Amino acid sequence: MRDELRHYAIVTACYWAFTLSDGALRMLVLFHLHGLGYAPLEVISLFLFYELFGIVTNAIGGYLGARTGLKVTLTLGLALQIGACGLLAACAEALSVPLALLAQAVSGIAKDLTKMSAKSYLKVILPNAGEGALLRWVALLTGSKNALKGLGFFVGGALLTTVGFRAANLLLLALLAVALLAALRALPAAAGKSKSKAKFTQLFANDPRINWLAASRLFLFASRDAWFAFALPIYAASSLGWSSALASGFLACWVIGYGIVQALAPRWLGTRTTSGRGVVLWTAALLLPLGALLASLALGAPPALSLVLSLALFAFVFASDSALHSFLIVHFAAGDKVAMNVGFYYAANATGRFLGTLASGAVFQAAGLGASGLAACIAVSLGCVLLATLTAVPLVREGSAVVEAPRA
């Protein structure tokens, strides 16, 4: 058990280091290109590229993890992020959209290799953990990751202001190098490697529970990014008059709060939460804050206050739902095929993020860069929540895993 906990600590530390760099890089690239005079839609295209590569990476990364072991995919993800930081540092004075696209593509691949590996490692490191214990460990890993990504937003902005774009990337590169060396030295080589030869045709899960959970996850994350990725920050800056620092600070606080809620979610998920019923109820509950925000925009309520209150409630419900999702995919994942099952699931997650980001930019621009555009994005988000709820309903019929949540 001592070795298992040591491996868990190393995997978590690597995931934390990567996540901090990932959040910082997003702010560094966003504000650096904005300072160079690039248009908002040119900048948002970078994040579409980032998400697009994540879709393919999760599927192929799961297959690679099953064939070679999770140590290979984890260290490869860290190494690729080091390469992205190095490329941005080298091109700091002449950074163009094509070069930034290349860096974001590499970073997107790195992010999903690292995430898939870290989540899969939990099932490998703690194979005999009870469901309640597994829920706690998954929630802690996922929630702390999201909180650190929000912190990364702050770090990226602070580094850009204090040391500049090139030095900021070199500092992130050094942090990632330490994590990579720790993983190479301490983690077992064969963890997560399939005992039988993994076949490429096995990328798609045979377990219907995983398929329905993945479908629900796709629409769940599309519902968030339909307003979060583009519409909200642009609306806050252009219509509410918030500075870029205030807008990015709000997003950072939202992500940090979301991560804290996610880490603590097992305390209120209930002493006995059935998988299908729990996912359906928590997903459907997202209709309340979104409906309230849409109504407040239509009725002319103070928009800033409406945003803060509605999105705070959304963050609480969404984080709780996401924590339950993250536990269930690790719980449902099959033994030595855990990497492939988790990779397939997070490929659906990345697809939802891609579609949500695309909708956020396209719908917001088509409906008008103001309250009408934001309201249109919220309406799209409501539709995605309905689809996420409906695709979770078959989980009730397919069987329910009882989760023994810890006492508060």
Contacts in CASP RR format, 6 or more apart in sequence:
PFRMAT RR
TARGET T0000
AUTHOR 0000-0000-0000
METHOD contacts of the structure
MODEL  1
MRDELRHYAIVTACYWAFTLSDGALRMLVLFHLHGLGYAPLEVISLFLFY
ELFGIVTNAIGGYLGARTGLKVTLTLGLALQIGACGLLAACAEALSVPLA
LLAQAVSGIAKDLTKMSAKSYLKVILPNAGEGALLRWVALLTGSKNALKG
LGFFVGGALLTTVGFRAANLLLLALLAVALLAALRALPAAAGKSKSKAKF
TQLFANDPRINWLAASRLFLFASRDAWFAFALPIYAASSLGWSSALASGF
LACWVIGYGIVQALAPRWLGTRTTSGRGVVLWTAALLLPLGALLASLALG
APPALSLVLSLALFAFVFASDSALHSFLIVHFAAGDKVAMNVGFYYAANA
TGRFLGTLASGAVFQAAGLGASGLAACIAVSLGCVLLATLTAVPLVREGS
AVVEAPRA
4 125 0 8 1.000
4 126 0 8 1.000
6 186 0 8 1.000
7 121 0 8 1.000
7 125 0 8 1.000
7 186 0 8 1.000
7 187 0 8 1.000
7 188 0 8 1.000
7 191 0 8 1.000
8 121 0 8 1.000
8 122 0 8 1.000
8 125 0 8 1.000
8 126 0 8 1.000
8 137 0 8 1.000
10 182 0 8 1.000
10 183 0 8 1.000
10 186 0 8 1.000
10 187 0 8 1.000
11 74 0 8 1.000
11 117 0 8 1.000
11 118 0 8 1.000
11 121 0 8 1.000
11 125 0 8 1.000
11 183 0 8 1.000
11 187 0 8 1.000
12 118 0 8 1.000
12 141 0 8 1.000
12 144 0 8 1.000
13 179 0 8 1.000
13 182 0 8 1.000
14 74 0 8 1.000
14 78 0 8 1.000
14 114 0 8 1.000
14 118 0 8 1.000
14 179 0 8 1.000
14 180 0 8 1.000
14 182 0 8 1.000
14 183 0 8 1.000
15 114 0 8 1.000
15 115 0 8 1.000
15 118 0 8 1.000
15 141 0 8 1.000
15 145 0 8 1.000
16 144 0 8 1.000
16 145 0 8 1.000
16 148 0 8 1.000
17 78 0 8 1.000
17 175 0 8 1.000
17 176 0 8 1.000
17 178 0 8 1.000
17 179 0 8 1.000
18 77 0 8 1.000
18 78 0 8 1.000
18 81 0 8 1.000
18 110 0 8 1.000
18 111 0 8 1.000
18 114 0 8 1.000
18 176 0 8 1.000
18 179 0 8 1.000
19 145 0 8 1.000
19 146 0 8 1.000
19 148 0 8 1.000
19 149 0 8 1.000
19 152 0 8 1.000
20 148 0 8 1.000
20 149 0 8 1.000
20 151 0 8 1.000
20 152 0 8 1.000
20 155 0 8 1.000
20 172 0 8 1.000
20 175 0 8 1.000
21 81 0 8 1.000
21 85 0 8 1.000
21 152 0 8 1.000
21 172 0 8 1.000
21 175 0 8 1.000
21 176 0 8 1.000
22 81 0 8 1.000
22 107 0 8 1.000
22 111 0 8 1.000
22 149 0 8 1.000
22 152 0 8 1.000
23 149 0 8 1.000
23 150 0 8 1.000
23 152 0 8 1.000
23 153 0 8 1.000
23 155 0 8 1.000
23 156 0 8 1.000
24 152 0 8 1.000
24 153 0 8 1.000
24 155 0 8 1.000
24 156 0 8 1.000
24 157 0 8 1.000
24 159 0 8 1.000
24 168 0 8 1.000
24 172 0 8 1.000
25 84 0 8 1.000
25 85 0 8 1.000
25 88 0 8 1.000
25 107 0 8 1.000
25 156 0 8 1.000
25 169 0 8 1.000
25 172 0 8 1.000
26 47 0 8 1.000
26 153 0 8 1.000
27 152 0 8 1.000
27 153 0 8 1.000
27 155 0 8 1.000
27 156 0 8 1.000
27 157 0 8 1.000
27 160 0 8 1.000
27 248 0 8 1.000
28 88 0 8 1.000
28 156 0 8 1.000
28 157 0 8 1.000
28 159 0 8 1.000
28 160 0 8 1.000
28 165 0 8 1.000
28 168 0 8 1.000
28 169 0 8 1.000
29 43 0 8 1.000
29 46 0 8 1.000
29 88 0 8 1.000
29 100 0 8 1.000
29 103 0 8 1.000
29 104 0 8 1.000
30 43 0 8 1.000
31 157 0 8 1.000
31 160 0 8 1.000
31 244 0 8 1.000
31 248 0 8 1.000
32 92 0 8 1.000
32 95 0 8 1.000
32 160 0 8 1.000
32 165 0 8 1.000
33 42 0 8 1.000
33 43 0 8 1.000
33 46 0 8 1.000
33 95 0 8 1.000
33 97 0 8 1.000
33 100 0 8 1.000
34 43 0 8 1.000
34 244 0 8 1.000
36 95 0 8 1.000
38 97 0 8 1.000
40 230 0 8 1.000
40 234 0 8 1.000
41 361 0 8 1.000
41 365 0 8 1.000
42 97 0 8 1.000
44 229 0 8 1.000
44 230 0 8 1.000
44 357 0 8 1.000
44 361 0 8 1.000
45 97 0 8 1.000
45 101 0 8 1.000
46 97 0 8 1.000
46 100 0 8 1.000
46 101 0 8 1.000
46 104 0 8 1.000
47 104 0 8 1.000
47 229 0 8 1.000
47 357 0 8 1.000
48 354 0 8 1.000
48 357 0 8 1.000
48 358 0 8 1.000
49 101 0 8 1.000
49 104 0 8 1.000
49 105 0 8 1.000
50 104 0 8 1.000
50 105 0 8 1.000
50 107 0 8 1.000
50 108 0 8 1.000
50 111 0 8 1.000
51 108 0 8 1.000
51 350 0 8 1.000
51 353 0 8 1.000
51 354 0 8 1.000
51 357 0 8 1.000
52 354 0 8 1.000
53 105 0 8 1.000
53 108 0 8 1.000
53 109 0 8 1.000
53 112 0 8 1.000
54 108 0 8 1.000
54 109 0 8 1.000
54 111 0 8 1.000
54 112 0 8 1.000
54 347 0 8 1.000
54 350 0 8 1.000
55 347 0 8 1.000
55 350 0 8 1.000
55 351 0 8 1.000
55 354 0 8 1.000
56 347 0 8 1.000
57 108 0 8 1.000
57 109 0 8 1.000
57 112 0 8 1.000
57 113 0 8 1.000
57 116 0 8 1.000
57 350 0 8 1.000
58 112 0 8 1.000
58 116 0 8 1.000
58 343 0 8 1.000
58 344 0 8 1.000
58 345 0 8 1.000
58 346 0 8 1.000
58 347 0 8 1.000
58 349 0 8 1.000
58 350 0 8 1.000
59 203 0 8 1.000
59 343 0 8 1.000
59 344 0 8 1.000
59 347 0 8 1.000
60 203 0 8 1.000
61 73 0 8 1.000
61 112 0 8 1.000
61 113 0 8 1.000
61 116 0 8 1.000
61 339 0 8 1.000
61 343 0 8 1.000
62 73 0 8 1.000
62 116 0 8 1.000
62 120 0 8 1.000
62 203 0 8 1.000
62 339 0 8 1.000
62 340 0 8 1.000
62 342 0 8 1.000
62 343 0 8 1.000
62 344 0 8 1.000
63 198 0 8 1.000
63 200 0 8 1.000
63 202 0 8 1.000
63 203 0 8 1.000
63 339 0 8 1.000
63 340 0 8 1.000
64 72 0 8 1.000
64 73 0 8 1.000
64 339 0 8 1.000
65 72 0 8 1.000
65 73 0 8 1.000
65 117 0 8 1.000
65 120 0 8 1.000
65 192 0 8 1.000
65 193 0 8 1.000
65 198 0 8 1.000
65 339 0 8 1.000
65 340 0 8 1.000
66 192 0 8 1.000
66 193 0 8 1.000
66 194 0 8 1.000
66 198 0 8 1.000
66 202 0 8 1.000
66 336 0 8 1.000
66 337 0 8 1.000
66 339 0 8 1.000
66 340 0 8 1.000
67 193 0 8 1.000
67 194 0 8 1.000
67 197 0 8 1.000
67 198 0 8 1.000
68 193 0 8 1.000
69 189 0 8 1.000
69 190 0 8 1.000
69 191 0 8 1.000
69 192 0 8 1.000
69 193 0 8 1.000
69 339 0 8 1.000
70 117 0 8 1.000
70 120 0 8 1.000
70 121 0 8 1.000
70 124 0 8 1.000
70 191 0 8 1.000
70 192 0 8 1.000
70 193 0 8 1.000
70 339 0 8 1.000
71 183 0 8 1.000
71 184 0 8 1.000
71 187 0 8 1.000
71 188 0 8 1.000
71 189 0 8 1.000
71 190 0 8 1.000
71 191 0 8 1.000
73 113 0 8 1.000
73 114 0 8 1.000
73 116 0 8 1.000
73 117 0 8 1.000
73 339 0 8 1.000
74 113 0 8 1.000
74 114 0 8 1.000
74 117 0 8 1.000
74 118 0 8 1.000
74 121 0 8 1.000
74 183 0 8 1.000
74 187 0 8 1.000
75 180 0 8 1.000
75 183 0 8 1.000
75 184 0 8 1.000
76 110 0 8 1.000
76 113 0 8 1.000
77 109 0 8 1.000
77 110 0 8 1.000
77 111 0 8 1.000
77 113 0 8 1.000
77 114 0 8 1.000
77 117 0 8 1.000
78 110 0 8 1.000
78 114 0 8 1.000
78 176 0 8 1.000
78 179 0 8 1.000
78 180 0 8 1.000
78 183 0 8 1.000
79 110 0 8 1.000
79 180 0 8 1.000
80 106 0 8 1.000
80 107 0 8 1.000
80 109 0 8 1.000
80 110 0 8 1.000
80 113 0 8 1.000
81 106 0 8 1.000
81 107 0 8 1.000
81 110 0 8 1.000
81 111 0 8 1.000
81 114 0 8 1.000
81 176 0 8 1.000
82 173 0 8 1.000
82 176 0 8 1.000
82 177 0 8 1.000
82 180 0 8 1.000
83 106 0 8 1.000
83 173 0 8 1.000
84 103 0 8 1.000
84 104 0 8 1.000
84 106 0 8 1.000
84 107 0 8 1.000
84 110 0 8 1.000
85 169 0 8 1.000
85 170 0 8 1.000
85 172 0 8 1.000
85 173 0 8 1.000
85 176 0 8 1.000
86 169 0 8 1.000
86 170 0 8 1.000
86 173 0 8 1.000
87 99 0 8 1.000
87 102 0 8 1.000
87 103 0 8 1.000
87 106 0 8 1.000
88 95 0 8 1.000
88 100 0 8 1.000
88 103 0 8 1.000
88 165 0 8 1.000
88 169 0 8 1.000
89 165 0 8 1.000
89 166 0 8 1.000
89 167 0 8 1.000
89 169 0 8 1.000
89 170 0 8 1.000
89 173 0 8 1.000
91 99 0 8 1.000
92 165 0 8 1.000
92 166 0 8 1.000
92 169 0 8 1.000
93 166 0 8 1.000
95 165 0 8 1.000
112 346 0 8 1.000
112 350 0 8 1.000
115 145 0 8 1.000
115 346 0 8 1.000
116 339 0 8 1.000
116 342 0 8 1.000
116 343 0 8 1.000
116 346 0 8 1.000
117 339 0 8 1.000
118 141 0 8 1.000
118 145 0 8 1.000
119 138 0 8 1.000
119 141 0 8 1.000
119 142 0 8 1.000
119 326 0 8 1.000
119 329 0 8 1.000
119 330 0 8 1.000
119 342 0 8 1.000
119 346 0 8 1.000
120 192 0 8 1.000
120 330 0 8 1.000
120 333 0 8 1.000
120 338 0 8 1.000
120 339 0 8 1.000
120 342 0 8 1.000
120 343 0 8 1.000
121 191 0 8 1.000
121 192 0 8 1.000
122 134 0 8 1.000
122 137 0 8 1.000
122 138 0 8 1.000
122 141 0 8 1.000
122 330 0 8 1.000
123 134 0 8 1.000
123 330 0 8 1.000
123 333 0 8 1.000
123 335 0 8 1.000
123 338 0 8 1.000
123 342 0 8 1.000
124 191 0 8 1.000
124 192 0 8 1.000
124 338 0 8 1.000
125 191 0 8 1.000
126 133 0 8 1.000
126 134 0 8 1.000
126 137 0 8 1.000
127 335 0 8 1.000
129 137 0 8 1.000
130 404 0 8 1.000
131 327 0 8 1.000
131 331 0 8 1.000
131 401 0 8 1.000
131 402 0 8 1.000
131 403 0 8 1.000
131 404 0 8 1.000
132 266 0 8 1.000
132 403 0 8 1.000
132 404 0 8 1.000
132 405 0 8 1.000
132 406 0 8 1.000
134 327 0 8 1.000
134 330 0 8 1.000
134 331 0 8 1.000
135 266 0 8 1.000
135 269 0 8 1.000
135 323 0 8 1.000
135 327 0 8 1.000
135 403 0 8 1.000
135 405 0 8 1.000
135 406 0 8 1.000
136 266 0 8 1.000
136 406 0 8 1.000
138 323 0 8 1.000
138 326 0 8 1.000
138 327 0 8 1.000
138 330 0 8 1.000
139 262 0 8 1.000
139 263 0 8 1.000
139 264 0 8 1.000
139 265 0 8 1.000
139 266 0 8 1.000
139 323 0 8 1.000
139 326 0 8 1.000
139 327 0 8 1.000
140 263 0 8 1.000
142 259 0 8 1.000
142 262 0 8 1.000
142 263 0 8 1.000
142 322 0 8 1.000
142 323 0 8 1.000
142 326 0 8 1.000
143 258 0 8 1.000
143 259 0 8 1.000
143 260 0 8 1.000
143 261 0 8 1.000
143 262 0 8 1.000
143 263 0 8 1.000
143 319 0 8 1.000
143 323 0 8 1.000
144 259 0 8 1.000
144 263 0 8 1.000
145 259 0 8 1.000
146 255 0 8 1.000
146 256 0 8 1.000
146 258 0 8 1.000
146 259 0 8 1.000
146 262 0 8 1.000
146 319 0 8 1.000
147 255 0 8 1.000
147 256 0 8 1.000
147 257 0 8 1.000
147 258 0 8 1.000
147 259 0 8 1.000
147 260 0 8 1.000
147 263 0 8 1.000
149 255 0 8 1.000
150 251 0 8 1.000
150 252 0 8 1.000
150 253 0 8 1.000
150 255 0 8 1.000
150 256 0 8 1.000
151 252 0 8 1.000
151 256 0 8 1.000
152 252 0 8 1.000
153 248 0 8 1.000
153 249 0 8 1.000
153 251 0 8 1.000
153 252 0 8 1.000
153 255 0 8 1.000
154 249 0 8 1.000
154 252 0 8 1.000
156 168 0 8 1.000
157 248 0 8 1.000
159 167 0 8 1.000
159 168 0 8 1.000
159 171 0 8 1.000
160 168 0 8 1.000
163 171 0 8 1.000
192 336 0 8 1.000
192 338 0 8 1.000
192 339 0 8 1.000
193 336 0 8 1.000
194 336 0 8 1.000
194 337 0 8 1.000
194 339 0 8 1.000
194 340 0 8 1.000
195 336 0 8 1.000
196 336 0 8 1.000
198 337 0 8 1.000
198 340 0 8 1.000
202 337 0 8 1.000
202 340 0 8 1.000
203 340 0 8 1.000
203 344 0 8 1.000
204 211 0 8 1.000
204 344 0 8 1.000
205 211 0 8 1.000
205 214 0 8 1.000
205 340 0 8 1.000
205 341 0 8 1.000
205 344 0 8 1.000
205 345 0 8 1.000
207 332 0 8 1.000
207 334 0 8 1.000
207 341 0 8 1.000
208 394 0 8 1.000
208 398 0 8 1.000
209 275 0 8 1.000
209 328 0 8 1.000
209 332 0 8 1.000
209 395 0 8 1.000
209 398 0 8 1.000
209 399 0 8 1.000
210 329 0 8 1.000
210 332 0 8 1.000
210 333 0 8 1.000
210 341 0 8 1.000
210 344 0 8 1.000
210 345 0 8 1.000
212 391 0 8 1.000
212 392 0 8 1.000
212 394 0 8 1.000
212 395 0 8 1.000
212 398 0 8 1.000
213 279 0 8 1.000
213 325 0 8 1.000
213 328 0 8 1.000
213 329 0 8 1.000
213 332 0 8 1.000
213 345 0 8 1.000
213 392 0 8 1.000
213 395 0 8 1.000
214 329 0 8 1.000
214 344 0 8 1.000
214 345 0 8 1.000
214 347 0 8 1.000
214 348 0 8 1.000
214 349 0 8 1.000
215 348 0 8 1.000
215 391 0 8 1.000
216 279 0 8 1.000
216 283 0 8 1.000
216 325 0 8 1.000
216 388 0 8 1.000
216 389 0 8 1.000
216 391 0 8 1.000
216 392 0 8 1.000
216 395 0 8 1.000
217 325 0 8 1.000
217 329 0 8 1.000
217 345 0 8 1.000
217 348 0 8 1.000
217 349 0 8 1.000
217 352 0 8 1.000
217 388 0 8 1.000
218 348 0 8 1.000
218 349 0 8 1.000
218 351 0 8 1.000
218 352 0 8 1.000
218 355 0 8 1.000
218 388 0 8 1.000
219 352 0 8 1.000
219 384 0 8 1.000
219 385 0 8 1.000
219 387 0 8 1.000
219 388 0 8 1.000
219 391 0 8 1.000
220 283 0 8 1.000
220 318 0 8 1.000
220 321 0 8 1.000
220 322 0 8 1.000
220 325 0 8 1.000
220 384 0 8 1.000
220 385 0 8 1.000
220 388 0 8 1.000
221 349 0 8 1.000
221 352 0 8 1.000
221 353 0 8 1.000
221 356 0 8 1.000
222 352 0 8 1.000
222 353 0 8 1.000
222 355 0 8 1.000
222 356 0 8 1.000
222 359 0 8 1.000
222 381 0 8 1.000
222 384 0 8 1.000
223 286 0 8 1.000
223 290 0 8 1.000
223 356 0 8 1.000
223 381 0 8 1.000
223 382 0 8 1.000
223 383 0 8 1.000
223 384 0 8 1.000
223 385 0 8 1.000
223 388 0 8 1.000
224 318 0 8 1.000
224 356 0 8 1.000
224 381 0 8 1.000
225 352 0 8 1.000
225 353 0 8 1.000
225 355 0 8 1.000
225 356 0 8 1.000
225 357 0 8 1.000
225 359 0 8 1.000
225 360 0 8 1.000
226 356 0 8 1.000
226 359 0 8 1.000
226 360 0 8 1.000
226 363 0 8 1.000
226 377 0 8 1.000
226 378 0 8 1.000
226 380 0 8 1.000
226 381 0 8 1.000
226 384 0 8 1.000
227 360 0 8 1.000
227 374 0 8 1.000
227 377 0 8 1.000
227 378 0 8 1.000
227 380 0 8 1.000
227 381 0 8 1.000
228 251 0 8 1.000
228 360 0 8 1.000
229 353 0 8 1.000
229 356 0 8 1.000
229 357 0 8 1.000
229 360 0 8 1.000
229 361 0 8 1.000
230 357 0 8 1.000
230 360 0 8 1.000
230 361 0 8 1.000
230 364 0 8 1.000
231 360 0 8 1.000
231 361 0 8 1.000
231 363 0 8 1.000
231 364 0 8 1.000
231 373 0 8 1.000
231 374 0 8 1.000
231 377 0 8 1.000
232 251 0 8 1.000
232 307 0 8 1.000
232 311 0 8 1.000
232 374 0 8 1.000
233 247 0 8 1.000
233 248 0 8 1.000
233 251 0 8 1.000
234 364 0 8 1.000
234 369 0 8 1.000
235 364 0 8 1.000
235 369 0 8 1.000
235 370 0 8 1.000
235 371 0 8 1.000
235 373 0 8 1.000
235 374 0 8 1.000
236 242 0 8 1.000
236 246 0 8 1.000
236 247 0 8 1.000
236 250 0 8 1.000
236 307 0 8 1.000
237 243 0 8 1.000
237 244 0 8 1.000
237 247 0 8 1.000
238 369 0 8 1.000
238 370 0 8 1.000
239 303 0 8 1.000
239 369 0 8 1.000
239 370 0 8 1.000
239 371 0 8 1.000
239 374 0 8 1.000
240 303 0 8 1.000
240 304 0 8 1.000
242 250 0 8 1.000
254 311 0 8 1.000
254 312 0 8 1.000
254 315 0 8 1.000
257 315 0 8 1.000
257 319 0 8 1.000
258 315 0 8 1.000
258 318 0 8 1.000
258 319 0 8 1.000
259 319 0 8 1.000
261 315 0 8 1.000
261 316 0 8 1.000
261 319 0 8 1.000
261 320 0 8 1.000
262 319 0 8 1.000
262 320 0 8 1.000
262 322 0 8 1.000
262 323 0 8 1.000
263 323 0 8 1.000
265 319 0 8 1.000
265 320 0 8 1.000
265 323 0 8 1.000
265 324 0 8 1.000
266 323 0 8 1.000
266 405 0 8 1.000
266 406 0 8 1.000
267 405 0 8 1.000
267 406 0 8 1.000
267 407 0 8 1.000
267 408 0 8 1.000
268 320 0 8 1.000
268 408 0 8 1.000
269 278 0 8 1.000
269 320 0 8 1.000
269 323 0 8 1.000
269 324 0 8 1.000
269 403 0 8 1.000
269 405 0 8 1.000
270 403 0 8 1.000
270 405 0 8 1.000
271 404 0 8 1.000
271 405 0 8 1.000
271 407 0 8 1.000
272 402 0 8 1.000
272 403 0 8 1.000
272 404 0 8 1.000
272 405 0 8 1.000
273 324 0 8 1.000
273 402 0 8 1.000
273 403 0 8 1.000
273 405 0 8 1.000
274 396 0 8 1.000
274 400 0 8 1.000
274 401 0 8 1.000
274 402 0 8 1.000
274 403 0 8 1.000
275 324 0 8 1.000
275 328 0 8 1.000
275 331 0 8 1.000
275 395 0 8 1.000
275 399 0 8 1.000
275 400 0 8 1.000
275 401 0 8 1.000
275 403 0 8 1.000
276 392 0 8 1.000
276 393 0 8 1.000
276 395 0 8 1.000
276 396 0 8 1.000
276 399 0 8 1.000
276 400 0 8 1.000
277 396 0 8 1.000
277 400 0 8 1.000
278 324 0 8 1.000
279 321 0 8 1.000
279 324 0 8 1.000
279 325 0 8 1.000
279 328 0 8 1.000
279 392 0 8 1.000
279 395 0 8 1.000
280 389 0 8 1.000
280 392 0 8 1.000
280 393 0 8 1.000
280 395 0 8 1.000
280 396 0 8 1.000
282 317 0 8 1.000
282 320 0 8 1.000
282 321 0 8 1.000
282 324 0 8 1.000
283 321 0 8 1.000
283 385 0 8 1.000
283 388 0 8 1.000
283 389 0 8 1.000
283 392 0 8 1.000
284 385 0 8 1.000
284 389 0 8 1.000
285 317 0 8 1.000
285 321 0 8 1.000
286 314 0 8 1.000
286 317 0 8 1.000
286 318 0 8 1.000
286 321 0 8 1.000
286 385 0 8 1.000
286 388 0 8 1.000
287 382 0 8 1.000
287 385 0 8 1.000
287 386 0 8 1.000
288 313 0 8 1.000
288 317 0 8 1.000
289 310 0 8 1.000
289 311 0 8 1.000
289 313 0 8 1.000
289 314 0 8 1.000
289 317 0 8 1.000
290 310 0 8 1.000
290 314 0 8 1.000
290 378 0 8 1.000
290 381 0 8 1.000
290 382 0 8 1.000
290 385 0 8 1.000
291 310 0 8 1.000
291 378 0 8 1.000
291 382 0 8 1.000
292 306 0 8 1.000
292 310 0 8 1.000
292 313 0 8 1.000
293 306 0 8 1.000
293 307 0 8 1.000
293 310 0 8 1.000
293 311 0 8 1.000
293 314 0 8 1.000
293 378 0 8 1.000
294 375 0 8 1.000
294 378 0 8 1.000
294 379 0 8 1.000
294 382 0 8 1.000
296 303 0 8 1.000
296 306 0 8 1.000
296 310 0 8 1.000
297 303 0 8 1.000
297 306 0 8 1.000
297 371 0 8 1.000
297 374 0 8 1.000
297 375 0 8 1.000
297 378 0 8 1.000
298 375 0 8 1.000
303 371 0 8 1.000
324 403 0 8 1.000
327 403 0 8 1.000
328 401 0 8 1.000
329 341 0 8 1.000
329 342 0 8 1.000
329 345 0 8 1.000
330 338 0 8 1.000
330 342 0 8 1.000
331 401 0 8 1.000
332 341 0 8 1.000
332 401 0 8 1.000
333 341 0 8 1.000
333 342 0 8 1.000
334 341 0 8 1.000
356 380 0 8 1.000
356 384 0 8 1.000
359 377 0 8 1.000
359 380 0 8 1.000
360 377 0 8 1.000
363 373 0 8 1.000
363 376 0 8 1.000
363 377 0 8 1.000
363 380 0 8 1.000
364 370 0 8 1.000
364 373 0 8 1.000
364 374 0 8 1.000
364 376 0 8 1.000
364 377 0 8 1.000
366 376 0 8 1.000
367 373 0 8 1.000
367 375 0 8 1.000
367 376 0 8 1.000
367 377 0 8 1.000
368 376 0 8 1.000
END
